[in-house]
Amino acid sequence: MKKFLIPLLCTAILLLCGGCDLSDKVRIGTAAEGGNYYIFGSELNAIDSLESYNINIKRTAGSAANMRLLSENYLQMAVVQTDIIDDAWNGRNGFKEEYHDFGAVAGLFTESCQIAVRSDSDIKSVSDLKGKTVSIGEEESGTAHNARQILTSYGIAEDMIKTVNLDYKDAASQLENGTIDAFFCTIGAPNPTVKSLCDKGIARLVSLDSDRINDLVSSYGYYSACTIPAGTYNGQTEDVKTIGVTAVLLAGNSCPKDTVKAITKAIFDNSQTIQNALPVNILTDRKSAVNGINIPFHPGAAEYYGENGINVETE
């Protein structure tokens, strides 16, 4: 009997130890490697003052996946777009129930909804995507969520185009070789992947019509009108008009207060280092980082802001 009990006991001990090890980690959900979420997470992970917190950066499909994994307690923190946060909080668009067991840490940067097409194509407007092959982003990404809402605003159902779900790098590669005609990406501008295509003269961006922008902004409180200035990308001679969202760092309510406070402090103490690694402008001012966030803040972040003269809601 003992020869059977001993292996079982050893297995149980290993499982318990493994569980303890996992619970000690601060797993932060980002997105595809090379994207702004991933770069931000990697820079956060490299900050010396956070070494003892055992931060573990997780590559995911993006915002919607991060929100789901945060709700399942697989992630302790995650970067999520404001539109996905709003949907999760209110139990809409793929979230069957309201989810409130998290708080905001800081707004990070603005992300614009960009639509890249081949420079030699006849696509001048979103309306011209009918009948084309289009990557709307990875499933469970914020990009896919935005792409569907933009297409719907133009009266384009998904059966009116051939949609594929690619990450930015694969989408860029397939646009370059002509496999797809366009791809959506919600990301800060300039984005290195889009920039590389524009530098080669392969791609250009398509603007949204002003009436569609107004419709989207008025229909969804999380969108804002957004301009990608002329010259942001090589060959871009005019402003590109689109919509944008804010990327926000979230923390689950079970994440320890002192951990979240330390991470919040580290973000602002090391904002210039983080900025140097990112191609987009981050919100380095504390007041800017809390503006426009319509959910409660995590108590750890709130304590940090309070010590710096900024009061935020925690309920």
ZADO-272642 format. One line per 2 residues: their letters; for each residue z, x, y of N, C-alpha, C. Coordinates in steps of 0.1 Angstrom, whole numbers. Layout:
<recs>
A	Z/X/Y/Z/X/Y/Z/X/Y ~ ...
</recs>
This chain:
<recs>
MK	0/8/-12/0/0/0/0/9/13 ~ 8/20/12/9/29/24/-5/34/28
KF	-13/37/18/-26/44/21/-35/34/29 ~ -32/21/28/-40/11/36/-34/9/49
LI	-20/9/50/-13/7/62/-15/18/73 ~ -15/30/68/-15/42/77/-28/42/85
PL	-40/40/79/-53/40/87/-53/28/97 ~ -47/17/92/-47/5/101/-38/8/113
LC	-26/14/111/-17/17/122/-24/27/131 ~ -31/37/126/-37/47/134/-48/41/143
TA	-56/32/137/-66/25/144/-60/17/156 ~ -49/10/153/-43/1/163/-38/10/174
IL	-32/22/171/-27/31/181/-38/36/190 ~ -49/39/184/-61/44/191/-66/34/201
LL	-67/21/196/-72/10/204/-63/8/216 ~ -50/8/213/-40/6/224/-41/17/235
CG	-43/29/230/-44/41/239/-57/40/247 ~ -67/36/240/-80/35/247/-80/24/258
GC	-73/13/254/-71/2/264/-64/7/277 ~ -53/15/274/-45/20/286/-54/29/294
DL	-62/37/288/-71/47/295/-80/39/304 ~ -86/29/298/-96/21/306/-89/14/318
SD	-77/9/316/-70/2/326/-67/11/338 ~ -66/24/335/-62/34/346/-74/37/354
KV	-86/35/350/-98/38/357/-100/28/369 ~ -106/33/379/-111/24/390/-126/23/389
RI	-131/14/381/-145/13/379/-152/6/391 ~ -161/12/397/-168/7/409/-183/4/406
GT	-187/-9/407/-201/-12/404/-210/-9/415 ~ -221/-3/413/-231/1/423/-244/-6/420
AA	-254/2/417/-267/-4/413/-275/7/407 ~ -289/6/409/-297/16/402/-295/30/408
EG	-296/40/400/-294/54/404/-304/58/415 ~ -300/64/425/-309/67/436/-309/57/447
GN	-304/45/445/-303/35/455/-291/37/464 ~ -290/30/475/-279/32/485/-265/29/479
YY	-264/19/470/-251/15/464/-247/27/456 ~ -256/33/448/-252/44/439/-248/56/447
IF	-256/59/457/-253/71/466/-240/69/472 ~ -237/57/478/-224/55/484/-213/57/474
GS	-214/51/462/-204/53/451/-202/67/447 ~ -213/75/446/-212/89/443/-205/97/453
EL	-207/94/466/-200/101/477/-185/97/477 ~ -182/85/474/-168/81/473/-161/88/462
NA	-168/89/451/-162/96/439/-160/111/442 ~ -167/117/452/-166/131/454/-155/134/465
ID	-149/124/470/-139/127/481/-126/132/474 ~ -122/144/479/-110/151/473/-97/143/473
SL	-95/135/483/-82/128/484/-81/116/474 ~ -93/113/468/-93/102/458/-93/107/444
ES	-92/120/442/-94/126/428/-84/120/418 ~ -72/117/423/-61/112/414/-63/98/410
YN	-72/91/416/-74/76/413/-84/74/402 ~ -90/84/396/-98/83/384/-109/73/386
IN	-117/75/397/-128/66/400/-140/68/391 ~ -145/58/386/-156/58/377/-168/50/382
IK	-179/56/386/-190/49/392/-199/43/381 ~ -202/30/382/-210/23/372/-223/19/377
RT	-234/23/370/-247/18/374/-249/5/368 ~ -254/-5/377/-256/-19/372/-270/-23/378
AG	-273/-36/375/-286/-41/380/-284/-45/395 ~ -272/-46/400/-271/-48/414/-260/-59/417
SA	-262/-66/428/-251/-74/434/-247/-85/425 ~ -256/-93/419/-252/-104/410/-245/-99/398
AN	-250/-88/392/-243/-83/380/-229/-78/384 ~ -228/-71/396/-215/-66/401/-205/-77/402
MR	-210/-89/408/-201/-100/410/-196/-106/397 ~ -205/-107/387/-201/-112/374/-191/-102/367
LL	-194/-89/368/-186/-79/361/-172/-78/368 ~ -172/-81/381/-159/-81/388/-151/-93/384
SE	-157/-104/382/-150/-116/378/-145/-115/363 ~ -152/-107/355/-147/-105/341/-137/-93/340
NY	-133/-88/351/-124/-77/352/-129/-64/345 ~ -142/-63/343/-147/-50/338/-147/-40/350
LQ	-151/-45/361/-150/-37/373/-138/-40/381 ~ -133/-30/388/-121/-32/397/-126/-33/412
MA	-138/-27/414/-144/-28/428/-159/-28/426 ~ -166/-33/436/-180/-34/435/-187/-36/449
VV	-199/-31/450/-207/-33/462/-216/-46/460 ~ -215/-55/469/-221/-68/467/-227/-73/480
QT	-239/-79/480/-245/-85/492/-237/-97/496 ~ -237/-100/509/-230/-112/515/-235/-125/509
DI	-248/-126/506/-253/-139/501/-247/-141/487 ~ -246/-131/478/-241/-132/465/-226/-135/466
ID	-219/-129/475/-205/-132/477/-203/-147/480 ~ -211/-152/489/-210/-166/493/-213/-175/481
DA	-223/-172/473/-226/-180/461/-214/-180/451 ~ -208/-168/449/-197/-168/439/-185/-175/445
WN	-182/-174/457/-170/-180/463/-172/-195/463 ~ -184/-200/464/-186/-215/464/-192/-221/451
GR	-194/-212/441/-198/-217/428/-212/-222/428 ~ -222/-215/434/-236/-219/436/-245/-208/430
NG	-258/-213/427/-269/-204/424/-265/-194/413 ~ -262/-199/401/-259/-191/390/-245/-189/387
FK	-236/-192/397/-222/-191/395/-217/-206/392 ~ -213/-208/380/-210/-222/376/-196/-227/381
EE	-188/-217/384/-175/-220/390/-172/-212/402 ~ -163/-217/411/-159/-209/422/-151/-198/418
YH	-153/-186/423/-146/-174/420/-139/-168/432 ~ -126/-168/433/-119/-163/444/-110/-151/442
DF	-110/-146/430/-100/-136/426/-105/-122/431 ~ -108/-121/443/-112/-108/449/-111/-108/464
GA	-111/-97/470/-111/-96/485/-120/-85/490 ~ -123/-87/503/-132/-77/510/-124/-64/513
VA	-132/-53/512/-126/-40/516/-133/-35/529 ~ -146/-35/530/-153/-31/542/-168/-35/541
GL	-174/-39/552/-188/-40/553/-194/-26/554 ~ -204/-23/547/-210/-9/546/-222/-7/554
FT	-232/-15/552/-245/-13/560/-254/-26/558 ~ -263/-27/567/-273/-38/567/-284/-35/557
ES	-288/-45/549/-299/-44/540/-310/-54/544 ~ -322/-49/546/-333/-58/549/-341/-61/537
CQ	-346/-73/537/-355/-78/526/-369/-73/529 ~ -373/-63/521/-386/-56/523/-396/-60/512
IA	-408/-62/516/-419/-66/507/-430/-55/508 ~ -432/-47/498/-442/-37/498/-454/-41/490
VR	-465/-39/496/-478/-42/490/-487/-29/491 ~ -498/-29/483/-507/-18/484/-514/-18/498
SD	-516/-6/503/-522/-5/517/-537/-11/517 ~ -543/-10/505/-557/-14/504/-559/-29/500
SD	-547/-36/499/-548/-50/494/-551/-59/505 ~ -555/-72/501/-558/-82/511/-545/-91/514
IK	-534/-86/510/-521/-94/512/-516/-91/527 ~ -517/-101/535/-512/-100/549/-499/-108/551
SV	-496/-118/543/-485/-126/544/-479/-129/530 ~ -467/-135/530/-461/-139/517/-469/-149/511
SD	-476/-158/518/-485/-168/513/-496/-162/504 ~ -500/-150/507/-511/-143/500/-506/-138/486
LK	-493/-140/483/-489/-135/470/-492/-144/459 ~ -497/-156/462/-501/-166/452/-511/-160/443
GK	-509/-161/430/-519/-156/420/-517/-141/417 ~ -508/-134/424/-506/-120/423/-495/-116/413
TV	-494/-104/409/-483/-99/400/-473/-92/409 ~ -461/-97/409/-451/-93/419/-438/-90/412
SI	-432/-79/415/-418/-76/410/-408/-82/420 ~ -400/-91/415/-390/-97/423/-376/-90/422
GE	-376/-78/415/-363/-71/413/-357/-74/400 ~ -348/-65/396/-341/-67/383/-334/-80/382
EE	-333/-86/370/-324/-97/368/-310/-94/372 ~ -303/-103/378/-289/-101/383/-288/-92/395
SG	-299/-90/402/-299/-82/414/-299/-91/426 ~ -294/-86/437/-295/-93/449/-309/-95/454
TA	-318/-85/451/-332/-86/454/-338/-98/448 ~ -336/-101/435/-342/-112/428/-337/-125/435
HN	-325/-126/439/-320/-138/445/-327/-140/459 ~ -328/-130/467/-335/-131/480/-350/-134/478
AR	-356/-128/468/-370/-130/466/-373/-144/463 ~ -365/-150/454/-367/-164/450/-366/-173/462
QI	-356/-171/471/-354/-179/483/-365/-178/493 ~ -370/-165/494/-381/-163/503/-394/-170/498
LT	-397/-168/485/-409/-175/479/-408/-190/481 ~ -396/-196/478/-394/-210/479/-396/-215/493
SY	-392/-207/503/-394/-211/517/-409/-212/520 ~ -417/-205/513/-432/-205/515/-439/-215/505
GI	-430/-223/498/-436/-233/488/-442/-226/476 ~ -438/-214/473/-444/-207/461/-434/-208/450
AE	-437/-215/439/-429/-216/427/-433/-203/419 ~ -423/-200/410/-426/-188/402/-437/-189/392
DM	-441/-201/389/-453/-202/380/-466/-201/388 ~ -465/-199/401/-477/-197/410/-480/-182/412
IK	-471/-174/407/-474/-159/407/-469/-154/393 ~ -473/-142/390/-468/-136/378/-456/-127/382
TV	-444/-131/378/-433/-123/382/-429/-113/371 ~ -424/-101/375/-419/-92/366/-405/-87/372
NL	-397/-82/364/-383/-78/369/-382/-63/367 ~ -384/-55/378/-384/-41/377/-374/-35/387
DY	-368/-24/384/-360/-17/394/-370/-11/404 ~ -364/-5/415/-373/0/426/-382/11/422
KD	-377/20/414/-385/32/410/-397/27/401 ~ -394/19/391/-405/14/382/-415/5/390
AA	-409/-3/400/-418/-11/408/-428/-2/416 ~ -422/8/422/-430/17/430/-441/24/422
SQ	-437/28/410/-447/35/401/-458/25/397 ~ -454/13/394/-465/3/390/-473/-2/402
LE	-467/-2/414/-476/-5/425/-486/6/427 ~ -481/19/426/-490/30/428/-502/30/418
NG	-499/27/405/-510/27/395/-518/14/394 ~ -514/4/403/-521/-9/403/-517/-19/393
TI	-506/-17/386/-502/-27/376/-496/-39/383 ~ -490/-37/394/-485/-49/402/-491/-48/416
DA	-490/-60/422/-496/-61/436/-486/-59/447 ~ -474/-62/444/-463/-62/454/-449/-61/448
FF	-440/-56/455/-426/-57/450/-416/-60/462 ~ -406/-68/458/-395/-70/468/-384/-60/466
CT	-377/-56/477/-365/-48/475/-356/-51/487 ~ -344/-54/485/-334/-57/495/-326/-44/496
IG	-328/-37/506/-322/-23/507/-322/-19/522 ~ -314/-9/525/-315/-4/539/-328/4/541
AP	-332/3/554/-344/10/558/-341/22/567 ~ -347/33/565/-358/36/555/-352/38/541
NP	-360/33/531/-356/36/517/-365/47/511 ~ -359/57/505/-367/68/500/-379/64/491
TV	-377/54/482/-387/50/473/-399/44/481 ~ -396/35/490/-407/29/498/-413/40/507
KS	-405/49/512/-410/60/521/-420/68/514 ~ -417/72/501/-426/80/494/-440/74/492
LC	-440/61/490/-453/54/488/-460/54/502 ~ -453/51/512/-459/51/526/-464/65/530
DK	-457/75/526/-461/89/530/-474/92/522 ~ -476/86/511/-488/89/503/-500/80/508
GI	-497/70/517/-507/61/521/-510/50/511 ~ -501/48/502/-503/38/491/-498/24/495
AR	-487/24/503/-480/11/505/-478/8/520 ~ -476/-5/523/-472/-9/536/-463/-21/534
LV	-456/-25/545/-447/-37/544/-454/-49/550 ~ -450/-61/545/-454/-74/550/-443/-81/557
SL	-445/-86/569/-435/-93/577/-434/-108/572 ~ -423/-114/574/-421/-128/572/-425/-135/585
DS	-431/-147/584/-434/-155/595/-422/-159/603 ~ -422/-160/616/-410/-163/624/-404/-177/620
DR	-413/-187/617/-407/-200/614/-400/-199/600 ~ -405/-191/591/-398/-189/578/-384/-182/580
IN	-384/-172/589/-372/-165/592/-362/-175/597 ~ -366/-183/607/-357/-193/613/-352/-203/602
DL	-360/-207/593/-356/-217/583/-346/-210/574 ~ -348/-198/570/-339/-191/560/-326/-188/567
VS	-326/-184/579/-313/-181/587/-305/-194/589 ~ -312/-205/592/-305/-218/594/-300/-224/581
SY	-307/-222/571/-304/-228/558/-293/-221/551 ~ -292/-208/553/-282/-199/545/-274/-191/556
GY	-262/-193/556/-253/-187/567/-252/-172/565 ~ -256/-166/554/-254/-152/552/-266/-144/556
YS	-278/-150/559/-289/-142/564/-289/-141/579 ~ -295/-130/584/-297/-128/598/-311/-123/600
AC	-317/-126/612/-330/-120/615/-329/-105/616 ~ -339/-98/611/-338/-84/610/-352/-78/613
TI	-351/-67/620/-364/-60/624/-363/-45/619 ~ -374/-42/612/-376/-28/608/-385/-22/618
PA	-380/-13/627/-388/-8/638/-401/-1/634 ~ -411/-2/643/-423/6/641/-420/20/639
GT	-426/27/630/-424/41/628/-413/44/618 ~ -406/34/613/-396/36/603/-403/43/590
YN	-415/38/587/-422/43/576/-435/49/581 ~ -441/59/574/-453/65/578/-464/54/578
GQ	-472/54/589/-483/44/590/-479/31/595 ~ -466/29/597/-461/16/602/-462/16/617
TE	-473/9/622/-475/9/637/-469/-3/644 ~ -464/-13/637/-457/-24/643/-444/-27/637
DV	-435/-34/644/-423/-38/639/-425/-48/627 ~ -417/-47/617/-417/-56/605/-406/-66/607
KT	-409/-79/608/-399/-89/609/-395/-95/596 ~ -382/-95/593/-377/-100/580/-363/-106/582
IG	-356/-107/571/-342/-112/571/-333/-101/565 ~ -321/-101/568/-312/-91/562/-298/-97/558
VT	-291/-89/550/-278/-92/545/-269/-79/547 ~ -256/-81/545/-247/-69/546/-242/-66/532
AV	-242/-53/529/-236/-48/517/-221/-47/520 ~ -213/-52/511/-198/-52/513/-191/-47/501
LL	-181/-38/503/-173/-33/492/-162/-43/489 ~ -161/-48/477/-151/-57/473/-141/-51/463
AG	-129/-57/462/-119/-52/452/-113/-65/446 ~ -112/-64/432/-105/-75/425/-91/-76/429
NS	-85/-88/429/-71/-89/434/-61/-82/425 ~ -65/-79/412/-57/-71/403/-57/-56/406
CP	-66/-52/415/-67/-38/418/-55/-34/427 ~ -47/-24/423/-34/-21/431/-37/-19/446
KD	-27/-24/453/-28/-24/468/-29/-10/473 ~ -21/0/468/-21/13/473/-34/20/470
TV	-41/16/458/-54/22/455/-64/18/465 ~ -65/5/468/-74/-1/477/-72/5/491
KA	-60/6/495/-57/11/508/-62/26/509 ~ -59/34/499/-63/48/499/-79/49/500
IT	-86/40/492/-100/41/492/-106/36/506 ~ -100/26/512/-104/21/525/-102/33/535
KA	-91/39/535/-88/50/544/-98/61/542 ~ -101/65/529/-110/76/526/-125/73/531
IF	-129/60/531/-142/57/536/-144/60/551 ~ -134/57/559/-135/59/573/-132/74/577
DN	-123/80/569/-120/94/571/-131/103/568 ~ -140/99/559/-151/107/554/-165/100/558
SQ	-165/92/568/-177/84/571/-189/93/574 ~ -186/104/581/-198/112/585/-204/119/572
TI	-196/123/563/-201/129/550/-209/119/543 ~ -204/106/542/-211/96/535/-224/93/542
QN	-223/92/556/-235/90/564/-246/100/561 ~ -242/113/560/-252/124/558/-259/122/545
AL	-253/115/535/-260/114/522/-269/101/521 ~ -267/92/531/-274/79/530/-285/79/540
PV	-297/73/537/-308/72/546/-306/60/556 ~ -296/52/554/-293/41/563/-281/43/571
NI	-280/36/582/-268/37/591/-256/29/586 ~ -245/35/583/-234/28/578/-225/24/589
LT	-216/14/587/-207/8/597/-195/17/598 ~ -196/27/606/-185/37/607/-173/32/616
DR	-176/22/624/-165/16/633/-158/5/625 ~ -145/6/625/-136/-3/617/-139/-18/621
KS	-140/-20/634/-142/-34/638/-156/-40/633 ~ -166/-31/634/-179/-35/629/-178/-38/614
AV	-170/-30/607/-169/-31/592/-162/-44/587 ~ -155/-51/596/-148/-63/592/-155/-76/599
NG	-164/-74/608/-171/-85/615/-180/-92/605 ~ -181/-105/606/-191/-113/598/-187/-114/584
IN	-175/-110/580/-171/-112/566/-162/-125/565 ~ -167/-134/558/-161/-148/558/-152/-151/546
IP	-147/-140/539/-138/-142/528/-125/-134/532 ~ -114/-137/525/-102/-129/528/-104/-115/524
FH	-96/-106/530/-96/-92/527/-85/-89/516 ~ -88/-79/508/-78/-74/499/-65/-69/506
PG	-53/-72/501/-41/-68/509/-41/-53/512 ~ -46/-45/503/-46/-30/505/-55/-26/517
AA	-66/-33/518/-75/-30/529/-69/-36/542 ~ -63/-48/541/-57/-54/553/-46/-46/558
EY	-38/-39/550/-27/-31/555/-33/-19/562 ~ -44/-13/557/-50/-2/564/-55/-6/578
YG	-62/-17/578/-67/-22/591/-56/-25/601 ~ -45/-31/596/-34/-35/604/-28/-22/611
EN	-27/-12/603/-21/1/608/-30/7/619 ~ -43/2/619/-52/7/629/-56/-3/640
GI	-47/-13/641/-48/-23/652/-58/-34/650 ~ -62/-36/637/-71/-47/634/-65/-56/624
NV	-64/-69/628/-58/-79/619/-69/-87/612 ~ -68/-87/599/-77/-95/591/-69/-105/582
ET	-76/-115/578/-70/-125/569/-70/-121/555 ~ -59/-124/548/-58/-121/533/-57/-134/525
E	-58/-145/531/-58/-158/524/-68/-167/529
</recs>
